[in-house]
Amino acid sequence: QAQLHESGGGLVQAGGSLSLSCAASQLTFEHYAMGWFRQTPGKAREFVAAITWSGEGTMYADSVKGRFTVSRDNAKNTVSLQMSNLKPEDTAVYLCAWAPADGLFCSYDSQDYDLWGQGTQVTVSS
């Protein structure tokens, strides 16, 4: 059964950095785009970043642009999210998501993703 597993969350002070990782296993498609989303209680799931299969294309939410960097290692079936200059408003559960895709596809729309991880908590204190 295909699975995604996030790791790397934790508690950090404002201005600090964290690196999240998402490991994929038992995937049924060889090529896929990956996305990162975040969610806080009572709010809709929010797009954070996405990356194409090749890694050449990326997308970022305006709120994280310049502070977060998404990358991937296809040989290891992992995708990472490097977060710097963290702010209290970045506090959320961060989820990675998978979409079977080739070429330059990646998306900010959660409905384009077929598989989701359980999430990892990121808490930024002021």
Jmol script that loads the backbone (N, CA, C; Angstrom):
load data "model"
ATOM      1  N   GLN A   1       0.845  -1.185   0.000  1.00  0.00           N
ATOM      2  CA  GLN A   1       0.000   0.000   0.000  1.00  0.00           C
ATOM      3  C   GLN A   1       0.886   1.242   0.000  1.00  0.00           C
ATOM      4  N   ALA A   2       0.607   2.172  -0.918  1.00  0.00           N
ATOM      5  CA  ALA A   2       1.407   3.388  -1.009  1.00  0.00           C
ATOM      6  C   ALA A   2       1.246   4.227   0.248  1.00  0.00           C
ATOM      7  N   GLN A   3       2.346   4.782   0.707  1.00  0.00           N
ATOM      8  CA  GLN A   3       2.325   5.592   1.921  1.00  0.00           C
ATOM      9  C   GLN A   3       3.284   6.756   1.804  1.00  0.00           C
ATOM     10  N   LEU A   4       2.951   7.817   2.532  1.00  0.00           N
ATOM     11  CA  LEU A   4       3.829   8.962   2.704  1.00  0.00           C
ATOM     12  C   LEU A   4       4.034   9.165   4.196  1.00  0.00           C
ATOM     13  N   HIS A   5       5.270   9.477   4.567  1.00  0.00           N
ATOM     14  CA  HIS A   5       5.559   9.666   5.983  1.00  0.00           C
ATOM     15  C   HIS A   5       6.417  10.902   6.163  1.00  0.00           C
ATOM     16  N   GLU A   6       5.869  11.889   6.902  1.00  0.00           N
ATOM     17  CA  GLU A   6       6.605  13.116   7.167  1.00  0.00           C
ATOM     18  C   GLU A   6       7.405  12.994   8.462  1.00  0.00           C
ATOM     19  N   SER A   7       8.490  13.736   8.513  1.00  0.00           N
ATOM     20  CA  SER A   7       9.296  13.814   9.730  1.00  0.00           C
ATOM     21  C   SER A   7       9.984  15.164   9.771  1.00  0.00           C
ATOM     22  N   GLY A   8      10.503  15.509  10.949  1.00  0.00           N
ATOM     23  CA  GLY A   8      11.298  16.725  11.083  1.00  0.00           C
ATOM     24  C   GLY A   8      10.613  17.884  11.756  1.00  0.00           C
ATOM     25  N   GLY A   9       9.350  17.717  12.115  1.00  0.00           N
ATOM     26  CA  GLY A   9       8.663  18.802  12.790  1.00  0.00           C
ATOM     27  C   GLY A   9       9.187  19.000  14.201  1.00  0.00           C
ATOM     28  N   GLY A  10       8.740  20.082  14.829  1.00  0.00           N
ATOM     29  CA  GLY A  10       9.163  20.341  16.197  1.00  0.00           C
ATOM     30  C   GLY A  10       8.852  21.754  16.616  1.00  0.00           C
ATOM     31  N   LEU A  11       9.465  22.156  17.721  1.00  0.00           N
ATOM     32  CA  LEU A  11       9.282  23.489  18.287  1.00  0.00           C
ATOM     33  C   LEU A  11      10.526  24.317  18.011  1.00  0.00           C
ATOM     34  N   VAL A  12      10.316  25.520  17.508  1.00  0.00           N
ATOM     35  CA  VAL A  12      11.435  26.399  17.191  1.00  0.00           C
ATOM     36  C   VAL A  12      11.030  27.836  17.500  1.00  0.00           C
ATOM     37  N   GLN A  13      12.011  28.650  17.836  1.00  0.00           N
ATOM     38  CA  GLN A  13      11.731  30.057  18.086  1.00  0.00           C
ATOM     39  C   GLN A  13      11.592  30.825  16.774  1.00  0.00           C
ATOM     40  N   ALA A  14      10.866  31.910  16.831  1.00  0.00           N
ATOM     41  CA  ALA A  14      10.728  32.757  15.654  1.00  0.00           C
ATOM     42  C   ALA A  14      12.113  33.167  15.144  1.00  0.00           C
ATOM     43  N   GLY A  15      12.249  33.111  13.826  1.00  0.00           N
ATOM     44  CA  GLY A  15      13.536  33.400  13.203  1.00  0.00           C
ATOM     45  C   GLY A  15      14.394  32.171  12.983  1.00  0.00           C
ATOM     46  N   GLY A  16      13.995  31.071  13.559  1.00  0.00           N
ATOM     47  CA  GLY A  16      14.760  29.843  13.443  1.00  0.00           C
ATOM     48  C   GLY A  16      14.437  29.069  12.178  1.00  0.00           C
ATOM     49  N   SER A  17      15.027  27.868  12.085  1.00  0.00           N
ATOM     50  CA  SER A  17      14.883  27.037  10.884  1.00  0.00           C
ATOM     51  C   SER A  17      14.503  25.615  11.257  1.00  0.00           C
ATOM     52  N   LEU A  18      13.837  24.967  10.342  1.00  0.00           N
ATOM     53  CA  LEU A  18      13.516  23.544  10.455  1.00  0.00           C
ATOM     54  C   LEU A  18      13.532  22.941   9.063  1.00  0.00           C
ATOM     55  N   SER A  19      13.839  21.653   9.007  1.00  0.00           N
ATOM     56  CA  SER A  19      13.795  20.950   7.734  1.00  0.00           C
ATOM     57  C   SER A  19      12.850  19.767   7.864  1.00  0.00           C
ATOM     58  N   LEU A  20      11.870  19.710   7.009  1.00  0.00           N
ATOM     59  CA  LEU A  20      10.920  18.607   6.981  1.00  0.00           C
ATOM     60  C   LEU A  20      11.285  17.645   5.855  1.00  0.00           C
ATOM     61  N   SER A  21      10.980  16.383   6.076  1.00  0.00           N
ATOM     62  CA  SER A  21      11.224  15.376   5.055  1.00  0.00           C
ATOM     63  C   SER A  21       9.971  14.527   4.878  1.00  0.00           C
ATOM     64  N   CYS A  22       9.750  14.076   3.657  1.00  0.00           N
ATOM     65  CA  CYS A  22       8.622  13.204   3.355  1.00  0.00           C
ATOM     66  C   CYS A  22       9.162  12.008   2.580  1.00  0.00           C
ATOM     67  N   ALA A  23       8.954  10.823   3.108  1.00  0.00           N
ATOM     68  CA  ALA A  23       9.418   9.596   2.461  1.00  0.00           C
ATOM     69  C   ALA A  23       8.227   8.863   1.863  1.00  0.00           C
ATOM     70  N   ALA A  24       8.353   8.477   0.608  1.00  0.00           N
ATOM     71  CA  ALA A  24       7.289   7.765  -0.089  1.00  0.00           C
ATOM     72  C   ALA A  24       7.667   6.297  -0.246  1.00  0.00           C
ATOM     73  N   SER A  25       6.680   5.434  -0.095  1.00  0.00           N
ATOM     74  CA  SER A  25       6.931   4.008  -0.249  1.00  0.00           C
ATOM     75  C   SER A  25       5.762   3.344  -0.966  1.00  0.00           C
ATOM     76  N   GLN A  26       6.059   2.248  -1.635  1.00  0.00           N
ATOM     77  CA  GLN A  26       5.042   1.436  -2.312  1.00  0.00           C
ATOM     78  C   GLN A  26       4.245   2.242  -3.339  1.00  0.00           C
ATOM     79  N   LEU A  27       4.909   3.149  -4.022  1.00  0.00           N
ATOM     80  CA  LEU A  27       4.211   3.964  -5.005  1.00  0.00           C
ATOM     81  C   LEU A  27       3.867   3.141  -6.241  1.00  0.00           C
ATOM     82  N   THR A  28       2.730   3.465  -6.851  1.00  0.00           N
ATOM     83  CA  THR A  28       2.264   2.720  -8.010  1.00  0.00           C
ATOM     84  C   THR A  28       2.619   3.402  -9.326  1.00  0.00           C
ATOM     85  N   PHE A  29       3.045   4.643  -9.289  1.00  0.00           N
ATOM     86  CA  PHE A  29       3.460   5.355 -10.482  1.00  0.00           C
ATOM     87  C   PHE A  29       4.923   5.748 -10.339  1.00  0.00           C
ATOM     88  N   GLU A  30       5.642   5.667 -11.430  1.00  0.00           N
ATOM     89  CA  GLU A  30       7.064   5.945 -11.350  1.00  0.00           C
ATOM     90  C   GLU A  30       7.332   7.438 -11.234  1.00  0.00           C
ATOM     91  N   HIS A  31       6.504   8.236 -11.912  1.00  0.00           N
ATOM     92  CA  HIS A  31       6.716   9.675 -11.927  1.00  0.00           C
ATOM     93  C   HIS A  31       5.587  10.371 -11.157  1.00  0.00           C
ATOM     94  N   TYR A  32       5.946  11.353 -10.372  1.00  0.00           N
ATOM     95  CA  TYR A  32       4.943  12.016  -9.555  1.00  0.00           C
ATOM     96  C   TYR A  32       5.419  13.389  -9.121  1.00  0.00           C
ATOM     97  N   ALA A  33       4.464  14.269  -8.956  1.00  0.00           N
ATOM     98  CA  ALA A  33       4.717  15.574  -8.371  1.00  0.00           C
ATOM     99  C   ALA A  33       4.446  15.477  -6.874  1.00  0.00           C
ATOM    100  N   MET A  34       5.060  16.363  -6.124  1.00  0.00           N
ATOM    101  CA  MET A  34       4.878  16.368  -4.671  1.00  0.00           C
ATOM    102  C   MET A  34       4.519  17.773  -4.205  1.00  0.00           C
ATOM    103  N   GLY A  35       3.686  17.827  -3.204  1.00  0.00           N
ATOM    104  CA  GLY A  35       3.303  19.112  -2.634  1.00  0.00           C
ATOM    105  C   GLY A  35       3.398  19.088  -1.126  1.00  0.00           C
ATOM    106  N   TRP A  36       3.543  20.269  -0.564  1.00  0.00           N
ATOM    107  CA  TRP A  36       3.471  20.471   0.891  1.00  0.00           C
ATOM    108  C   TRP A  36       2.301  21.409   1.175  1.00  0.00           C
ATOM    109  N   PHE A  37       1.511  21.013   2.150  1.00  0.00           N
ATOM    110  CA  PHE A  37       0.394  21.824   2.601  1.00  0.00           C
ATOM    111  C   PHE A  37       0.483  21.943   4.120  1.00  0.00           C
ATOM    112  N   ARG A  38      -0.274  22.863   4.689  1.00  0.00           N
ATOM    113  CA  ARG A  38      -0.319  22.973   6.132  1.00  0.00           C
ATOM    114  C   ARG A  38      -1.751  23.252   6.579  1.00  0.00           C
ATOM    115  N   GLN A  39      -2.009  22.854   7.808  1.00  0.00           N
ATOM    116  CA  GLN A  39      -3.364  22.999   8.327  1.00  0.00           C
ATOM    117  C   GLN A  39      -3.334  23.346   9.801  1.00  0.00           C
ATOM    118  N   THR A  40      -4.192  24.279  10.175  1.00  0.00           N
ATOM    119  CA  THR A  40      -4.392  24.638  11.572  1.00  0.00           C
ATOM    120  C   THR A  40      -5.864  24.410  11.908  1.00  0.00           C
ATOM    121  N   PRO A  41      -6.166  24.181  13.183  1.00  0.00           N
ATOM    122  CA  PRO A  41      -7.555  23.898  13.575  1.00  0.00           C
ATOM    123  C   PRO A  41      -8.516  24.999  13.133  1.00  0.00           C
ATOM    124  N   GLY A  42      -9.599  24.598  12.518  1.00  0.00           N
ATOM    125  CA  GLY A  42     -10.633  25.544  12.115  1.00  0.00           C
ATOM    126  C   GLY A  42     -10.375  26.263  10.807  1.00  0.00           C
ATOM    127  N   LYS A  43      -9.263  25.939  10.170  1.00  0.00           N
ATOM    128  CA  LYS A  43      -8.942  26.595   8.902  1.00  0.00           C
ATOM    129  C   LYS A  43      -8.801  25.569   7.789  1.00  0.00           C
ATOM    130  N   ALA A  44      -8.993  26.034   6.571  1.00  0.00           N
ATOM    131  CA  ALA A  44      -8.832  25.151   5.425  1.00  0.00           C
ATOM    132  C   ALA A  44      -7.364  24.805   5.216  1.00  0.00           C
ATOM    133  N   ARG A  45      -7.139  23.675   4.592  1.00  0.00           N
ATOM    134  CA  ARG A  45      -5.777  23.274   4.267  1.00  0.00           C
ATOM    135  C   ARG A  45      -5.157  24.298   3.311  1.00  0.00           C
ATOM    136  N   GLU A  46      -3.946  24.693   3.595  1.00  0.00           N
ATOM    137  CA  GLU A  46      -3.289  25.772   2.869  1.00  0.00           C
ATOM    138  C   GLU A  46      -2.087  25.257   2.090  1.00  0.00           C
ATOM    139  N   PHE A  47      -1.996  25.644   0.833  1.00  0.00           N
ATOM    140  CA  PHE A  47      -0.851  25.277   0.005  1.00  0.00           C
ATOM    141  C   PHE A  47       0.407  25.974   0.512  1.00  0.00           C
ATOM    142  N   VAL A  48       1.516  25.236   0.504  1.00  0.00           N
ATOM    143  CA  VAL A  48       2.803  25.798   0.913  1.00  0.00           C
ATOM    144  C   VAL A  48       3.789  25.795  -0.256  1.00  0.00           C
ATOM    145  N   ALA A  49       4.024  24.611  -0.831  1.00  0.00           N
ATOM    146  CA  ALA A  49       5.014  24.505  -1.900  1.00  0.00           C
ATOM    147  C   ALA A  49       4.760  23.231  -2.688  1.00  0.00           C
ATOM    148  N   ALA A  50       5.262  23.195  -3.912  1.00  0.00           N
ATOM    149  CA  ALA A  50       5.139  21.999  -4.742  1.00  0.00           C
ATOM    150  C   ALA A  50       6.342  21.911  -5.663  1.00  0.00           C
ATOM    151  N   ILE A  51       6.593  20.691  -6.138  1.00  0.00           N
ATOM    152  CA  ILE A  51       7.754  20.469  -6.993  1.00  0.00           C
ATOM    153  C   ILE A  51       7.414  19.434  -8.052  1.00  0.00           C
ATOM    154  N   THR A  52       7.916  19.651  -9.252  1.00  0.00           N
ATOM    155  CA  THR A  52       7.665  18.730 -10.347  1.00  0.00           C
ATOM    156  C   THR A  52       8.488  17.453 -10.191  1.00  0.00           C
ATOM    157  N   TRP A  53       8.178  16.478 -11.027  1.00  0.00           N
ATOM    158  CA  TRP A  53       8.911  15.207 -10.998  1.00  0.00           C
ATOM    159  C   TRP A  53      10.412  15.440 -11.197  1.00  0.00           C
ATOM    160  N   SER A  54      10.763  16.267 -12.135  1.00  0.00           N
ATOM    161  CA  SER A  54      12.171  16.488 -12.437  1.00  0.00           C
ATOM    162  C   SER A  54      12.867  17.335 -11.378  1.00  0.00           C
ATOM    163  N   GLY A  55      12.078  18.048 -10.606  1.00  0.00           N
ATOM    164  CA  GLY A  55      12.657  18.973  -9.633  1.00  0.00           C
ATOM    165  C   GLY A  55      12.998  20.324 -10.218  1.00  0.00           C
ATOM    166  N   GLU A  56      12.794  20.470 -11.521  1.00  0.00           N
ATOM    167  CA  GLU A  56      13.156  21.730 -12.168  1.00  0.00           C
ATOM    168  C   GLU A  56      12.114  22.802 -11.968  1.00  0.00           C
ATOM    169  N   GLY A  57      10.883  22.392 -11.668  1.00  0.00           N
ATOM    170  CA  GLY A  57       9.824  23.360 -11.462  1.00  0.00           C
ATOM    171  C   GLY A  57       9.336  23.346 -10.029  1.00  0.00           C
ATOM    172  N   THR A  58       9.156  24.534  -9.462  1.00  0.00           N
ATOM    173  CA  THR A  58       8.648  24.649  -8.097  1.00  0.00           C
ATOM    174  C   THR A  58       7.607  25.755  -8.024  1.00  0.00           C
ATOM    175  N   MET A  59       6.767  25.655  -7.027  1.00  0.00           N
ATOM    176  CA  MET A  59       5.762  26.677  -6.750  1.00  0.00           C
ATOM    177  C   MET A  59       5.762  26.941  -5.255  1.00  0.00           C
ATOM    178  N   TYR A  60       5.493  28.182  -4.868  1.00  0.00           N
ATOM    179  CA  TYR A  60       5.442  28.544  -3.456  1.00  0.00           C
ATOM    180  C   TYR A  60       4.268  29.471  -3.195  1.00  0.00           C
ATOM    181  N   ALA A  61       3.701  29.327  -2.015  1.00  0.00           N
ATOM    182  CA  ALA A  61       2.732  30.314  -1.561  1.00  0.00           C
ATOM    183  C   ALA A  61       3.456  31.624  -1.314  1.00  0.00           C
ATOM    184  N   ASP A  62       2.768  32.722  -1.544  1.00  0.00           N
ATOM    185  CA  ASP A  62       3.388  34.034  -1.338  1.00  0.00           C
ATOM    186  C   ASP A  62       3.884  34.197   0.095  1.00  0.00           C
ATOM    187  N   SER A  63       3.186  33.585   1.031  1.00  0.00           N
ATOM    188  CA  SER A  63       3.520  33.753   2.442  1.00  0.00           C
ATOM    189  C   SER A  63       4.840  33.102   2.830  1.00  0.00           C
ATOM    190  N   VAL A  64       5.333  32.179   2.010  1.00  0.00           N
ATOM    191  CA  VAL A  64       6.579  31.484   2.358  1.00  0.00           C
ATOM    192  C   VAL A  64       7.685  31.731   1.340  1.00  0.00           C
ATOM    193  N   LYS A  65       7.359  32.406   0.269  1.00  0.00           N
ATOM    194  CA  LYS A  65       8.340  32.632  -0.798  1.00  0.00           C
ATOM    195  C   LYS A  65       9.552  33.381  -0.243  1.00  0.00           C
ATOM    196  N   GLY A  66      10.719  32.872  -0.566  1.00  0.00           N
ATOM    197  CA  GLY A  66      11.951  33.476  -0.073  1.00  0.00           C
ATOM    198  C   GLY A  66      12.408  32.934   1.270  1.00  0.00           C
ATOM    199  N   ARG A  67      11.544  32.197   1.952  1.00  0.00           N
ATOM    200  CA  ARG A  67      11.900  31.626   3.262  1.00  0.00           C
ATOM    201  C   ARG A  67      11.939  30.105   3.224  1.00  0.00           C
ATOM    202  N   PHE A  68      11.111  29.493   2.394  1.00  0.00           N
ATOM    203  CA  PHE A  68      11.036  28.029   2.304  1.00  0.00           C
ATOM    204  C   PHE A  68      11.602  27.574   0.963  1.00  0.00           C
ATOM    205  N   THR A  69      12.209  26.386   0.972  1.00  0.00           N
ATOM    206  CA  THR A  69      12.733  25.788  -0.249  1.00  0.00           C
ATOM    207  C   THR A  69      12.336  24.321  -0.303  1.00  0.00           C
ATOM    208  N   VAL A  70      11.717  23.929  -1.407  1.00  0.00           N
ATOM    209  CA  VAL A  70      11.329  22.533  -1.599  1.00  0.00           C
ATOM    210  C   VAL A  70      12.336  21.868  -2.538  1.00  0.00           C
ATOM    211  N   SER A  71      12.663  20.626  -2.240  1.00  0.00           N
ATOM    212  CA  SER A  71      13.594  19.871  -3.075  1.00  0.00           C
ATOM    213  C   SER A  71      13.227  18.394  -3.010  1.00  0.00           C
ATOM    214  N   ARG A  72      13.810  17.598  -3.866  1.00  0.00           N
ATOM    215  CA  ARG A  72      13.499  16.168  -3.866  1.00  0.00           C
ATOM    216  C   ARG A  72      14.709  15.346  -4.285  1.00  0.00           C
ATOM    217  N   ASP A  73      14.695  14.095  -3.858  1.00  0.00           N
ATOM    218  CA  ASP A  73      15.713  13.114  -4.241  1.00  0.00           C
ATOM    219  C   ASP A  73      14.960  11.894  -4.755  1.00  0.00           C
ATOM    220  N   ASN A  74      14.847  11.766  -6.066  1.00  0.00           N
ATOM    221  CA  ASN A  74      14.047  10.688  -6.642  1.00  0.00           C
ATOM    222  C   ASN A  74      14.672   9.315  -6.409  1.00  0.00           C
ATOM    223  N   ALA A  75      15.954   9.260  -6.271  1.00  0.00           N
ATOM    224  CA  ALA A  75      16.610   7.972  -6.004  1.00  0.00           C
ATOM    225  C   ALA A  75      16.203   7.433  -4.634  1.00  0.00           C
ATOM    226  N   LYS A  76      15.898   8.331  -3.719  1.00  0.00           N
ATOM    227  CA  LYS A  76      15.505   7.930  -2.364  1.00  0.00           C
ATOM    228  C   LYS A  76      14.005   8.068  -2.128  1.00  0.00           C
ATOM    229  N   ASN A  77      13.269   8.524  -3.145  1.00  0.00           N
ATOM    230  CA  ASN A  77      11.819   8.747  -3.002  1.00  0.00           C
ATOM    231  C   ASN A  77      11.501   9.660  -1.820  1.00  0.00           C
ATOM    232  N   THR A  78      12.242  10.741  -1.720  1.00  0.00           N
ATOM    233  CA  THR A  78      12.003  11.695  -0.633  1.00  0.00           C
ATOM    234  C   THR A  78      11.854  13.108  -1.192  1.00  0.00           C
ATOM    235  N   VAL A  79      11.104  13.913  -0.473  1.00  0.00           N
ATOM    236  CA  VAL A  79      10.984  15.334  -0.775  1.00  0.00           C
ATOM    237  C   VAL A  79      11.175  16.090   0.533  1.00  0.00           C
ATOM    238  N   SER A  80      11.852  17.212   0.448  1.00  0.00           N
ATOM    239  CA  SER A  80      12.182  17.981   1.646  1.00  0.00           C
ATOM    240  C   SER A  80      11.627  19.383   1.551  1.00  0.00           C
ATOM    241  N   LEU A  81      11.429  19.970   2.717  1.00  0.00           N
ATOM    242  CA  LEU A  81      11.007  21.359   2.808  1.00  0.00           C
ATOM    243  C   LEU A  81      11.907  22.036   3.827  1.00  0.00           C
ATOM    244  N   GLN A  82      12.804  22.867   3.337  1.00  0.00           N
ATOM    245  CA  GLN A  82      13.694  23.624   4.214  1.00  0.00           C
ATOM    246  C   GLN A  82      13.018  24.948   4.549  1.00  0.00           C
ATOM    247  N   MET A  83      12.805  25.176   5.843  1.00  0.00           N
ATOM    248  CA  MET A  83      12.100  26.369   6.294  1.00  0.00           C
ATOM    249  C   MET A  83      13.039  27.231   7.116  1.00  0.00           C
ATOM    250  N   SER A  84      13.135  28.497   6.763  1.00  0.00           N
ATOM    251  CA  SER A  84      13.986  29.415   7.505  1.00  0.00           C
ATOM    252  C   SER A  84      13.207  30.680   7.845  1.00  0.00           C
ATOM    253  N   ASN A  85      13.777  31.465   8.742  1.00  0.00           N
ATOM    254  CA  ASN A  85      13.128  32.698   9.201  1.00  0.00           C
ATOM    255  C   ASN A  85      11.664  32.421   9.565  1.00  0.00           C
ATOM    256  N   LEU A  86      11.469  31.393  10.359  1.00  0.00           N
ATOM    257  CA  LEU A  86      10.112  30.974  10.702  1.00  0.00           C
ATOM    258  C   LEU A  86       9.410  32.012  11.555  1.00  0.00           C
ATOM    259  N   LYS A  87       8.098  32.101  11.348  1.00  0.00           N
ATOM    260  CA  LYS A  87       7.258  33.049  12.045  1.00  0.00           C
ATOM    261  C   LYS A  87       6.174  32.295  12.825  1.00  0.00           C
ATOM    262  N   PRO A  88       5.645  32.891  13.875  1.00  0.00           N
ATOM    263  CA  PRO A  88       4.575  32.213  14.627  1.00  0.00           C
ATOM    264  C   PRO A  88       3.409  31.798  13.736  1.00  0.00           C
ATOM    265  N   GLU A  89       3.123  32.569  12.716  1.00  0.00           N
ATOM    266  CA  GLU A  89       2.004  32.218  11.826  1.00  0.00           C
ATOM    267  C   GLU A  89       2.311  31.012  10.934  1.00  0.00           C
ATOM    268  N   ASP A  90       3.532  30.508  10.978  1.00  0.00           N
ATOM    269  CA  ASP A  90       3.873  29.266  10.262  1.00  0.00           C
ATOM    270  C   ASP A  90       3.488  28.028  11.074  1.00  0.00           C
ATOM    271  N   THR A  91       3.074  28.227  12.313  1.00  0.00           N
ATOM    272  CA  THR A  91       2.669  27.108  13.156  1.00  0.00           C
ATOM    273  C   THR A  91       1.495  26.372  12.540  1.00  0.00           C
ATOM    274  N   ALA A  92       1.657  25.061  12.345  1.00  0.00           N
ATOM    275  CA  ALA A  92       0.625  24.248  11.700  1.00  0.00           C
ATOM    276  C   ALA A  92       1.088  22.806  11.660  1.00  0.00           C
ATOM    277  N   VAL A  93       0.179  21.922  11.270  1.00  0.00           N
ATOM    278  CA  VAL A  93       0.554  20.572  10.882  1.00  0.00           C
ATOM    279  C   VAL A  93       0.894  20.615   9.396  1.00  0.00           C
ATOM    280  N   TYR A  94       2.079  20.139   9.071  1.00  0.00           N
ATOM    281  CA  TYR A  94       2.543  20.149   7.685  1.00  0.00           C
ATOM    282  C   TYR A  94       2.376  18.755   7.079  1.00  0.00           C
ATOM    283  N   LEU A  95       1.738  18.709   5.925  1.00  0.00           N
ATOM    284  CA  LEU A  95       1.462  17.442   5.256  1.00  0.00           C
ATOM    285  C   LEU A  95       2.094  17.435   3.872  1.00  0.00           C
ATOM    286  N   CYS A  96       2.628  16.292   3.493  1.00  0.00           N
ATOM    287  CA  CYS A  96       3.090  16.155   2.125  1.00  0.00           C
ATOM    288  C   CYS A  96       2.021  15.391   1.331  1.00  0.00           C
ATOM    289  N   ALA A  97       2.023  15.618   0.032  1.00  0.00           N
ATOM    290  CA  ALA A  97       1.001  15.033  -0.830  1.00  0.00           C
ATOM    291  C   ALA A  97       1.617  14.612  -2.154  1.00  0.00           C
ATOM    292  N   TRP A  98       1.004  13.615  -2.761  1.00  0.00           N
ATOM    293  CA  TRP A  98       1.553  12.968  -3.957  1.00  0.00           C
ATOM    294  C   TRP A  98       0.548  12.990  -5.095  1.00  0.00           C
ATOM    295  N   ALA A  99       1.022  13.318  -6.290  1.00  0.00           N
ATOM    296  CA  ALA A  99       0.169  13.302  -7.471  1.00  0.00           C
ATOM    297  C   ALA A  99       0.910  12.614  -8.608  1.00  0.00           C
ATOM    298  N   PRO A 100       0.349  11.532  -9.183  1.00  0.00           N
ATOM    299  CA  PRO A 100       1.019  10.895 -10.326  1.00  0.00           C
ATOM    300  C   PRO A 100       1.100  11.878 -11.481  1.00  0.00           C
ATOM    301  N   ALA A 101       2.282  12.167 -11.944  1.00  0.00           N
ATOM    302  CA  ALA A 101       2.444  13.172 -12.985  1.00  0.00           C
ATOM    303  C   ALA A 101       3.834  13.085 -13.561  1.00  0.00           C
ATOM    304  N   ASP A 102       3.926  13.515 -14.780  1.00  0.00           N
ATOM    305  CA  ASP A 102       5.216  13.563 -15.464  1.00  0.00           C
ATOM    306  C   ASP A 102       5.482  14.999 -15.889  1.00  0.00           C
ATOM    307  N   GLY A 103       6.627  15.233 -16.431  1.00  0.00           N
ATOM    308  CA  GLY A 103       6.910  16.538 -17.009  1.00  0.00           C
ATOM    309  C   GLY A 103       6.921  17.645 -15.988  1.00  0.00           C
ATOM    310  N   LEU A 104       6.278  18.728 -16.348  1.00  0.00           N
ATOM    311  CA  LEU A 104       6.361  19.955 -15.570  1.00  0.00           C
ATOM    312  C   LEU A 104       5.139  20.193 -14.696  1.00  0.00           C
ATOM    313  N   PHE A 105       4.381  19.142 -14.418  1.00  0.00           N
ATOM    314  CA  PHE A 105       3.179  19.338 -13.606  1.00  0.00           C
ATOM    315  C   PHE A 105       3.516  19.478 -12.134  1.00  0.00           C
ATOM    316  N   CYS A 106       2.960  20.493 -11.507  1.00  0.00           N
ATOM    317  CA  CYS A 106       2.822  20.550 -10.066  1.00  0.00           C
ATOM    318  C   CYS A 106       1.679  21.514  -9.786  1.00  0.00           C
ATOM    319  N   SER A 107       1.121  21.438  -8.622  1.00  0.00           N
ATOM    320  CA  SER A 107      -0.139  22.156  -8.409  1.00  0.00           C
ATOM    321  C   SER A 107      -0.246  22.714  -7.003  1.00  0.00           C
ATOM    322  N   TYR A 108      -0.978  23.813  -6.856  1.00  0.00           N
ATOM    323  CA  TYR A 108      -1.281  24.390  -5.549  1.00  0.00           C
ATOM    324  C   TYR A 108      -2.649  23.922  -5.048  1.00  0.00           C
ATOM    325  N   ASP A 109      -3.356  23.145  -5.879  1.00  0.00           N
ATOM    326  CA  ASP A 109      -4.715  22.709  -5.561  1.00  0.00           C
ATOM    327  C   ASP A 109      -4.671  21.348  -4.879  1.00  0.00           C
ATOM    328  N   SER A 110      -5.148  21.281  -3.663  1.00  0.00           N
ATOM    329  CA  SER A 110      -5.106  20.032  -2.918  1.00  0.00           C
ATOM    330  C   SER A 110      -5.892  18.918  -3.606  1.00  0.00           C
ATOM    331  N   GLN A 111      -6.852  19.272  -4.419  1.00  0.00           N
ATOM    332  CA  GLN A 111      -7.665  18.254  -5.080  1.00  0.00           C
ATOM    333  C   GLN A 111      -6.904  17.529  -6.191  1.00  0.00           C
ATOM    334  N   ASP A 112      -5.769  18.059  -6.572  1.00  0.00           N
ATOM    335  CA  ASP A 112      -4.951  17.399  -7.596  1.00  0.00           C
ATOM    336  C   ASP A 112      -4.091  16.278  -7.021  1.00  0.00           C
ATOM    337  N   TYR A 113      -4.063  16.156  -5.712  1.00  0.00           N
ATOM    338  CA  TYR A 113      -3.198  15.176  -5.059  1.00  0.00           C
ATOM    339  C   TYR A 113      -4.014  13.981  -4.577  1.00  0.00           C
ATOM    340  N   ASP A 114      -3.466  12.791  -4.805  1.00  0.00           N
ATOM    341  CA  ASP A 114      -4.199  11.559  -4.533  1.00  0.00           C
ATOM    342  C   ASP A 114      -3.837  10.897  -3.205  1.00  0.00           C
ATOM    343  N   LEU A 115      -2.668  11.187  -2.712  1.00  0.00           N
ATOM    344  CA  LEU A 115      -2.183  10.487  -1.522  1.00  0.00           C
ATOM    345  C   LEU A 115      -1.592  11.506  -0.562  1.00  0.00           C
ATOM    346  N   TRP A 116      -1.888  11.329   0.725  1.00  0.00           N
ATOM    347  CA  TRP A 116      -1.456  12.282   1.758  1.00  0.00           C
ATOM    348  C   TRP A 116      -0.781  11.560   2.915  1.00  0.00           C
ATOM    349  N   GLY A 117       0.184  12.244   3.501  1.00  0.00           N
ATOM    350  CA  GLY A 117       0.773  11.746   4.721  1.00  0.00           C
ATOM    351  C   GLY A 117      -0.059  12.150   5.919  1.00  0.00           C
ATOM    352  N   GLN A 118       0.377  11.701   7.101  1.00  0.00           N
ATOM    353  CA  GLN A 118      -0.354  11.991   8.339  1.00  0.00           C
ATOM    354  C   GLN A 118      -0.045  13.383   8.873  1.00  0.00           C
ATOM    355  N   GLY A 119       1.095  13.924   8.488  1.00  0.00           N
ATOM    356  CA  GLY A 119       1.454  15.267   8.919  1.00  0.00           C
ATOM    357  C   GLY A 119       2.452  15.276  10.062  1.00  0.00           C
ATOM    358  N   THR A 120       3.151  16.390  10.178  1.00  0.00           N
ATOM    359  CA  THR A 120       4.088  16.599  11.276  1.00  0.00           C
ATOM    360  C   THR A 120       3.878  18.016  11.810  1.00  0.00           C
ATOM    361  N   GLN A 121       3.876  18.131  13.132  1.00  0.00           N
ATOM    362  CA  GLN A 121       3.571  19.416  13.766  1.00  0.00           C
ATOM    363  C   GLN A 121       4.804  20.327  13.769  1.00  0.00           C
ATOM    364  N   VAL A 122       4.577  21.555  13.349  1.00  0.00           N
ATOM    365  CA  VAL A 122       5.599  22.603  13.440  1.00  0.00           C
ATOM    366  C   VAL A 122       5.026  23.711  14.311  1.00  0.00           C
ATOM    367  N   THR A 123       5.746  24.046  15.369  1.00  0.00           N
ATOM    368  CA  THR A 123       5.306  25.102  16.278  1.00  0.00           C
ATOM    369  C   THR A 123       6.399  26.153  16.377  1.00  0.00           C
ATOM    370  N   VAL A 124       6.042  27.392  16.100  1.00  0.00           N
ATOM    371  CA  VAL A 124       6.996  28.494  16.143  1.00  0.00           C
ATOM    372  C   VAL A 124       6.581  29.428  17.269  1.00  0.00           C
ATOM    373  N   SER A 125       7.448  29.575  18.244  1.00  0.00           N
ATOM    374  CA  SER A 125       7.146  30.432  19.392  1.00  0.00           C
ATOM    375  C   SER A 125       7.671  31.843  19.149  1.00  0.00           C
ATOM    376  N   SER A 126       6.963  32.801  19.705  1.00  0.00           N
ATOM    377  CA  SER A 126       7.368  34.205  19.503  1.00  0.00           C
ATOM    378  C   SER A 126       8.344  34.663  20.575  1.00  0.00           C
TER     379      SER A 126
END
end "model"
wireframe off; spacefill off
backbone 0.3
color backbone group
